[in-house]
């Protein structure tokens, strides 16, 4: 393995990651944050408003209006993910060969048009956005910076899930039945229109590569690119063929271990489609259940950002992931153990807080570990998101309506998956520590090198 060397004066932490000290670099990162983060946050917020509305539509008689019975709703949640699995890797391979700003804007506009014009519950395009956005962030932010930015972007999803309940309550009460159209259809029409407007704006706001971003001058673009090259684990190629990158990612055992980690830690997050129903089953009316489902997600967003900032500052992943998964297990067990409305509602704060700490940490960990080329990183991120989506195909069936109101299957299996996730996280830590020992042995004592973080 060829490793990137730097001067002793810039020696970083145990893995070679460095804090920013250059005023010019600090100003650049602030500029990146000013342009990239609000744009991606709003795009992902609207993405999740569209995607998360299915749970709210269910409480507005979606099943009755569409003549759905039994497990039809569970199937509706899972079936569209099949197309996502088939298209995810080709999509991110294409992303390395086109302008990311144009590609993500077009994808967002397509899903917005479908939602607004047809009232469909979800679309394939909405699901393509997340890995593409992760690729953009990983192209501009270092290992120490990435987790916090991913958590901030992920907070848009949690805020969207939370606020969509408030939006749904207002739309259902004011527009339900207007012009002979059900309230849940009005909800998709309004949300789709807002997303289409944001898609048009994002075409001009999103970056492409450091060297070709319109709002960076030549010096800033050069510095942005150099920061990422300096932070790589390998002295890698700036570009590679997409098929070579696909082969490299597919034959790297760490890719598959990360995919397994992401899969089993995301299956428990299927509760997102059922939380309003779980709360409603405690004896609350539909409107009150929608309102009560907001605060857990907003608290989870704050917890996710705090943990990601800590993880980035200490450049540590395993213990932070373990803590989040342990908190999630605690919440699932508490929810399964009681039907007391207050006790179970408190548990509904705990397991989202733990669960939503996890995705930004895993994605940033993988992006840093498999950064040998932009193409390999893009393919690996796509493969990881495919593995996540596979859990959303069968995950909804862990929450059958026949198991309500206690939902022992959903809570019990979710807790077991979290425990398995801890095991995989520590297996990755052991693997990377062994890799670091080998690298140090190969390059010799006294060399300043970038190593794998864990």
C-alpha positions as CSV (number, residue, x, y, z in Angstrom):
1,X,0.0,0.0,0.0
2,X,1.3,3.4,-0.9
3,X,0.6,6.0,1.8
4,X,0.6,9.8,1.8
5,X,3.5,11.4,3.7
6,X,3.6,14.9,5.0
7,X,5.9,17.0,7.2
8,X,6.4,16.2,10.9
9,X,5.2,19.7,11.8
10,X,1.7,18.8,10.6
11,X,1.6,15.4,12.3
12,X,-2.0,14.6,13.3
13,X,-3.7,12.1,15.5
14,X,-3.3,8.4,15.8
15,X,-4.5,7.9,12.2
16,X,-2.8,11.0,10.7
17,X,-5.9,13.2,10.6
18,X,-5.1,16.9,11.3
19,X,-7.0,19.8,12.8
20,X,-7.3,22.9,10.7
21,X,-4.8,25.7,11.7
22,X,-4.3,27.6,8.5
23,X,-6.5,30.7,8.4
24,X,-7.0,30.4,4.7
25,X,-8.2,26.8,5.0
26,X,-10.6,27.8,7.9
27,X,-12.1,30.6,5.7
28,X,-12.5,28.1,2.9
29,X,-14.4,25.6,5.1
30,X,-16.7,28.4,6.3
31,X,-17.4,29.3,2.7
32,X,-18.1,25.6,1.8
33,X,-20.5,25.4,4.8
34,X,-22.3,28.6,3.7
35,X,-23.0,27.3,0.2
36,X,-23.2,23.5,0.5
37,X,-24.9,22.8,3.8
38,X,-28.0,25.0,3.5
39,X,-28.6,23.8,0.0
40,X,-28.3,20.1,0.7
41,X,-30.2,20.5,4.0
42,X,-33.2,22.0,2.3
43,X,-33.1,19.4,-0.5
44,X,-32.9,16.5,1.9
45,X,-35.6,18.1,4.1
46,X,-38.0,18.3,1.2
47,X,-36.9,14.8,0.2
48,X,-37.9,13.4,3.5
49,X,-41.1,15.4,3.7
50,X,-42.1,13.6,0.5
51,X,-40.8,10.2,1.6
52,X,-42.1,10.4,5.2
53,X,-45.6,11.4,4.3
54,X,-46.7,7.9,3.8
55,X,-47.1,7.3,7.5
56,X,-49.2,10.5,7.9
57,X,-51.3,9.6,4.8
58,X,-52.1,6.3,6.5
59,X,-53.8,8.1,9.3
60,X,-55.8,10.2,6.8
61,X,-57.5,7.1,5.4
62,X,-55.0,6.2,2.7
63,X,-55.8,2.5,3.1
64,X,-59.5,3.1,2.9
65,X,-59.2,5.3,-0.2
66,X,-57.0,2.9,-2.0
67,X,-58.9,-0.2,-0.8
68,X,-55.8,-1.6,0.9
69,X,-56.1,-4.5,3.3
70,X,-53.9,-6.7,5.6
71,X,-50.3,-6.2,4.7
72,X,-50.9,-4.0,1.7
73,X,-49.5,-0.9,3.5
74,X,-46.3,-2.8,4.4
75,X,-45.9,-3.8,0.8
76,X,-46.4,-0.2,-0.3
77,X,-43.6,0.8,2.0
78,X,-41.2,-1.8,0.7
79,X,-42.0,-2.4,-3.0
80,X,-40.5,0.8,-4.5
81,X,-37.2,0.1,-3.0
82,X,-36.6,-2.7,-5.5
83,X,-36.0,-0.2,-8.3
84,X,-33.7,1.7,-6.0
85,X,-31.5,-1.4,-5.4
86,X,-31.2,-2.0,-9.1
87,X,-30.3,1.6,-10.0
88,X,-28.2,2.8,-7.0
89,X,-24.7,1.6,-8.1
90,X,-25.1,2.7,-11.8
91,X,-26.4,6.1,-10.6
92,X,-23.4,6.8,-8.4
93,X,-21.0,5.5,-11.1
94,X,-22.7,8.0,-13.5
95,X,-22.4,10.8,-10.9
96,X,-18.6,10.7,-11.2
97,X,-18.8,11.4,-14.9
98,X,-21.4,14.2,-15.0
99,X,-21.9,17.5,-13.1
100,X,-23.3,16.5,-9.6
101,X,-25.2,19.8,-9.4
102,X,-27.1,19.1,-12.6
103,X,-27.6,15.5,-11.8
104,X,-29.1,15.9,-8.4
105,X,-31.2,18.8,-9.5
106,X,-32.8,16.8,-12.3
107,X,-33.3,13.8,-10.0
108,X,-35.0,16.1,-7.4
109,X,-37.2,17.7,-10.1
110,X,-38.3,14.3,-11.4
111,X,-39.4,13.0,-8.0
112,X,-41.1,16.3,-7.3
113,X,-43.1,16.2,-10.5
114,X,-44.2,12.7,-9.8
115,X,-45.3,13.5,-6.3
116,X,-47.1,16.7,-7.3
117,X,-48.8,15.4,-10.4
118,X,-49.9,11.9,-9.4
119,X,-50.0,11.9,-5.6
120,X,-47.9,8.7,-5.5
121,X,-46.6,7.9,-2.1
122,X,-43.0,7.8,-3.1
123,X,-40.7,7.7,-6.1
124,X,-37.4,6.1,-7.1
125,X,-35.8,9.5,-7.7
126,X,-36.2,10.6,-4.1
127,X,-34.2,7.6,-2.9
128,X,-31.3,8.3,-5.2
129,X,-30.6,11.7,-3.6
130,X,-29.0,10.6,-0.3
131,X,-25.9,8.7,-1.7
132,X,-25.3,11.4,-4.3
133,X,-25.4,14.1,-1.6
134,X,-23.0,12.0,0.6
135,X,-20.6,11.8,-2.4
136,X,-20.6,15.6,-2.7
137,X,-19.8,16.1,1.0
138,X,-17.1,13.5,0.9
139,X,-15.5,15.4,-2.0
140,X,-15.2,18.6,0.0
141,X,-14.7,17.7,3.6
142,X,-11.9,15.8,5.5
143,X,-12.2,12.8,7.8
144,X,-12.6,15.0,10.9
145,X,-15.2,17.3,9.3
146,X,-17.4,14.8,7.4
147,X,-19.3,13.1,10.2
148,X,-20.6,16.4,11.6
149,X,-21.7,17.6,8.1
150,X,-23.5,14.3,7.4
151,X,-25.3,14.6,10.7
152,X,-26.4,18.1,10.0
153,X,-27.7,17.0,6.6
154,X,-29.3,14.0,8.2
155,X,-31.0,16.3,10.7
156,X,-32.9,17.6,7.7
157,X,-34.5,14.2,7.4
158,X,-35.4,14.0,11.1
159,X,-36.7,17.6,11.0
160,X,-38.7,16.7,7.9
161,X,-40.2,13.6,9.5
162,X,-41.1,15.6,12.6
163,X,-42.5,18.7,10.8
164,X,-44.4,16.7,8.2
165,X,-46.8,15.7,11.0
166,X,-47.6,19.4,11.6
167,X,-47.9,20.1,7.9
168,X,-50.2,17.0,7.6
169,X,-52.5,18.1,10.4
170,X,-53.0,21.5,8.8
171,X,-53.5,20.1,5.3
172,X,-55.9,17.4,6.4
173,X,-58.0,19.8,8.4
174,X,-58.1,22.7,5.9
175,X,-58.0,20.9,2.5
176,X,-59.3,17.4,3.2
177,X,-62.1,16.9,0.7
178,X,-61.6,20.2,-1.1
179,X,-62.6,19.9,-4.7
180,X,-63.3,16.3,-4.1
181,X,-59.7,15.5,-3.4
182,X,-58.6,13.6,-0.2
183,X,-56.3,15.4,2.2
184,X,-53.4,13.1,1.8
185,X,-53.4,13.7,-2.0
186,X,-53.3,17.5,-1.4
187,X,-50.3,16.9,0.9
188,X,-48.3,15.3,-1.9
189,X,-49.3,17.9,-4.4
190,X,-48.1,20.8,-2.1
191,X,-44.9,19.1,-1.0
192,X,-44.1,18.1,-4.6
193,X,-44.4,21.7,-5.8
194,X,-42.1,23.0,-3.1
195,X,-39.5,20.3,-3.9
196,X,-39.7,21.2,-7.6
197,X,-38.9,24.9,-6.8
198,X,-35.9,23.8,-4.7
199,X,-34.6,21.6,-7.5
200,X,-34.5,24.6,-9.8
201,X,-32.5,26.6,-7.2
202,X,-30.1,23.8,-6.4
203,X,-28.9,23.7,-10.0
204,X,-27.1,27.0,-9.4
205,X,-26.1,26.5,-5.7
206,X,-24.6,23.0,-5.6
207,X,-20.9,22.4,-6.2
208,X,-19.4,20.1,-8.8
209,X,-15.7,19.3,-8.1
210,X,-13.4,21.6,-6.1
211,X,-11.7,22.8,-9.3
212,X,-15.0,23.5,-11.3
213,X,-17.3,24.9,-8.7
214,X,-18.6,28.3,-9.9
215,X,-18.5,30.1,-6.5
216,X,-14.9,29.1,-5.7
217,X,-12.1,31.2,-7.2
218,X,-9.0,29.5,-8.6
219,X,-7.0,29.6,-5.4
220,X,-10.0,28.3,-3.3
221,X,-10.6,25.5,-5.7
222,X,-6.9,24.5,-5.6
223,X,-6.9,24.5,-1.8
224,X,-10.2,22.6,-1.6
225,X,-8.8,19.8,-3.8
226,X,-5.4,19.7,-2.0
227,X,-7.2,19.3,1.4
228,X,-8.9,16.2,0.3
229,X,-5.7,14.8,-1.4
230,X,-3.8,15.4,1.8
231,X,-6.4,13.6,3.9
232,X,-6.5,10.4,1.9
233,X,-5.3,7.2,3.3
234,X,-3.5,6.4,0.0
235,X,-1.6,8.5,-2.5
236,X,-4.4,7.6,-4.9
237,X,-5.3,8.5,-8.4
238,X,-7.3,11.6,-9.0
239,X,-9.5,9.6,-11.4
240,X,-10.0,6.0,-12.3
241,X,-12.3,4.2,-14.7
242,X,-15.7,3.5,-13.2
243,X,-15.4,-0.2,-14.0
244,X,-12.0,-0.4,-12.3
245,X,-13.4,1.4,-9.3
246,X,-16.4,-1.0,-9.2
247,X,-14.1,-4.0,-9.3
248,X,-11.9,-2.5,-6.5
249,X,-14.9,-1.8,-4.3
250,X,-16.5,-5.2,-4.9
251,X,-13.3,-7.1,-4.1
252,X,-12.5,-5.1,-1.0
253,X,-13.7,-7.1,2.1
254,X,-14.1,-3.8,4.0
255,X,-16.8,-2.7,1.6
256,X,-18.9,-5.8,2.4
257,X,-18.3,-5.4,6.1
258,X,-19.4,-1.8,6.0
259,X,-22.5,-2.9,3.9
260,X,-23.4,-5.5,6.5
261,X,-22.9,-2.9,9.3
262,X,-25.2,-0.4,7.5
263,X,-27.8,-3.0,6.7
264,X,-28.3,-4.4,10.1
265,X,-28.2,-1.0,11.9
266,X,-30.8,0.5,9.5
267,X,-33.4,-2.3,9.6
268,X,-34.5,-1.1,13.0
269,X,-35.2,2.4,11.5
270,X,-38.3,1.0,9.8
271,X,-40.1,2.2,12.8
272,X,-40.3,5.6,11.1
273,X,-43.3,4.3,9.0
274,X,-45.2,3.1,12.0
275,X,-44.4,5.6,14.9
276,X,-47.6,7.6,14.4
277,X,-49.6,4.4,14.5
278,X,-47.7,3.1,17.6
279,X,-48.5,6.4,19.3
280,X,-52.1,6.3,18.1
281,X,-52.6,2.8,19.5
282,X,-51.8,4.2,23.0
283,X,-55.3,5.8,22.9
284,X,-54.6,9.1,21.3
285,X,-56.6,10.3,18.3
286,X,-55.1,10.5,14.9
287,X,-54.4,14.3,15.0
288,X,-52.9,14.1,18.5
289,X,-50.7,11.1,17.5
290,X,-49.3,13.1,14.5
291,X,-48.4,16.0,16.8
292,X,-46.9,13.7,19.5
293,X,-44.7,12.1,16.8
294,X,-42.9,15.4,16.1
295,X,-40.7,15.9,19.3
296,X,-38.9,12.5,19.2
297,X,-37.4,13.2,15.8
298,X,-36.4,16.8,16.6
299,X,-34.6,15.5,19.7
300,X,-33.0,12.7,17.7
301,X,-31.6,15.4,15.2
302,X,-29.9,17.3,18.0
303,X,-28.5,14.1,19.5
304,X,-27.2,13.0,16.1
305,X,-25.4,16.3,15.5
306,X,-23.8,16.3,19.0
307,X,-22.5,12.7,18.7
308,X,-21.2,13.3,15.2
309,X,-19.3,16.4,16.3
310,X,-17.8,14.4,19.2
311,X,-16.9,11.6,16.8
312,X,-15.2,14.0,14.4
313,X,-13.3,15.9,17.1
314,X,-11.8,12.7,18.6
315,X,-11.7,10.9,15.2
316,X,-13.3,7.9,16.8
317,X,-16.1,5.7,15.4
318,X,-16.5,2.4,17.3
319,X,-17.3,3.6,20.8
320,X,-19.7,6.3,19.5
321,X,-21.5,3.7,17.4
322,X,-21.7,1.3,20.3
323,X,-23.1,4.0,22.5
324,X,-25.8,4.9,19.9
325,X,-26.8,1.2,19.4
326,X,-26.9,0.6,23.2
327,X,-29.2,3.6,23.6
328,X,-31.4,2.3,20.8
329,X,-31.6,-1.2,22.4
330,X,-32.7,0.5,25.7
331,X,-35.5,2.3,23.9
332,X,-36.8,-0.8,22.1
333,X,-36.8,-2.9,25.3
334,X,-38.5,-0.2,27.2
335,X,-41.2,0.3,24.6
336,X,-41.8,-3.5,24.4
337,X,-42.0,-3.8,28.2
338,X,-44.9,-1.4,28.8
339,X,-48.2,-0.2,27.4
340,X,-48.3,2.7,29.8
341,X,-48.9,5.7,27.6
342,X,-46.3,7.9,29.4
343,X,-43.7,5.1,29.6
344,X,-44.0,4.0,26.0
345,X,-44.0,7.6,24.8
346,X,-40.7,8.3,26.7
347,X,-39.3,5.2,25.0
348,X,-40.3,6.7,21.7
349,X,-37.7,9.5,22.4
350,X,-35.0,7.0,23.3
351,X,-34.8,4.6,20.3
352,X,-34.9,7.3,17.6
353,X,-32.2,9.2,19.4
354,X,-29.9,6.2,19.4
355,X,-30.9,4.9,16.0
356,X,-30.3,8.2,14.1
357,X,-26.9,8.7,15.6
358,X,-25.7,5.7,13.5
359,X,-26.0,6.5,9.7
360,X,-23.7,9.6,9.6
361,X,-21.0,7.8,11.6
362,X,-21.0,4.7,9.3
363,X,-21.1,6.7,6.1
364,X,-18.3,9.0,7.1
365,X,-16.2,6.0,8.3
366,X,-16.7,4.2,5.0
367,X,-16.0,7.3,2.9
368,X,-12.7,7.8,4.7
369,X,-11.6,4.2,4.6
370,X,-12.4,3.5,1.0
371,X,-11.2,6.8,-0.5
372,X,-8.5,5.4,-2.8
373,X,-10.2,7.2,-5.7
374,X,-13.3,9.4,-6.1
375,X,-14.9,6.6,-8.3
376,X,-14.2,3.9,-5.7
377,X,-15.7,6.1,-3.0
378,X,-18.8,6.7,-5.1
379,X,-19.3,3.1,-5.9
380,X,-18.7,2.0,-2.3
381,X,-21.2,4.6,-1.0
382,X,-23.8,3.3,-3.5
383,X,-23.2,-0.3,-2.5
384,X,-23.7,0.7,1.1
385,X,-26.9,2.4,0.4
386,X,-28.1,-0.6,-1.6
387,X,-27.5,-2.7,1.5
388,X,-29.5,-0.2,3.6
389,X,-32.4,-0.2,1.1
390,X,-32.6,-4.0,1.2
391,X,-33.6,-3.7,4.8
392,X,-36.4,-1.4,3.9
393,X,-37.9,-4.1,1.6
394,X,-38.5,-6.7,4.4
395,X,-38.3,-4.4,7.4
396,X,-41.9,-3.2,7.2
397,X,-43.1,-6.7,7.6
398,X,-41.6,-6.7,11.1
399,X,-44.4,-4.4,12.1
400,X,-47.6,-6.2,11.0
401,X,-50.9,-4.6,12.2
402,X,-51.8,-7.9,13.7
403,X,-49.0,-7.6,16.2
404,X,-50.3,-4.3,17.5
405,X,-50.6,-2.5,19.7
406,X,-47.7,-4.1,21.5
407,X,-45.5,-4.8,18.4
408,X,-43.3,-7.3,20.2
409,X,-41.9,-8.6,16.8
410,X,-40.8,-5.2,15.6
411,X,-39.3,-4.1,18.9
412,X,-37.7,-7.4,19.7
413,X,-36.1,-8.0,16.2
414,X,-35.0,-4.4,16.1
415,X,-33.2,-4.7,19.4
416,X,-31.5,-8.0,18.2
417,X,-30.3,-6.3,15.1
418,X,-28.7,-3.5,17.1
419,X,-26.8,-6.0,19.2
420,X,-25.5,-7.6,16.0
421,X,-24.5,-4.2,14.7
422,X,-22.2,-3.7,17.7
423,X,-20.5,-7.0,16.9
424,X,-19.8,-5.9,13.3
425,X,-18.6,-2.4,14.4
426,X,-16.0,-4.0,16.6
427,X,-15.0,-6.5,13.9
428,X,-14.3,-3.6,11.6
429,X,-12.2,-1.9,14.4
430,X,-10.1,-5.1,14.8
431,X,-9.6,-5.4,11.0
432,X,-8.5,-1.8,10.6
433,X,-6.1,-1.9,13.6
434,X,-4.4,-4.9,12.0
435,X,-4.2,-3.0,8.7
436,X,-2.5,-0.1,10.5
437,X,0.0,-2.4,12.2
438,X,0.9,-3.8,8.7
439,X,1.2,-0.3,7.2
440,X,3.5,0.9,10.0
441,X,5.7,-2.2,9.5
442,X,5.9,-1.7,5.8
443,X,6.8,2.0,5.8
444,X,9.2,1.8,8.7
445,X,9.5,3.6,12.0
446,X,9.5,7.4,12.2
447,X,7.5,8.0,9.0
448,X,4.5,10.3,9.1
449,X,1.6,8.5,7.4
450,X,-2.2,8.5,7.2
451,X,-3.7,5.4,8.8
452,X,-7.2,4.0,9.1
453,X,-9.4,5.6,11.7
454,X,-11.6,3.6,13.9
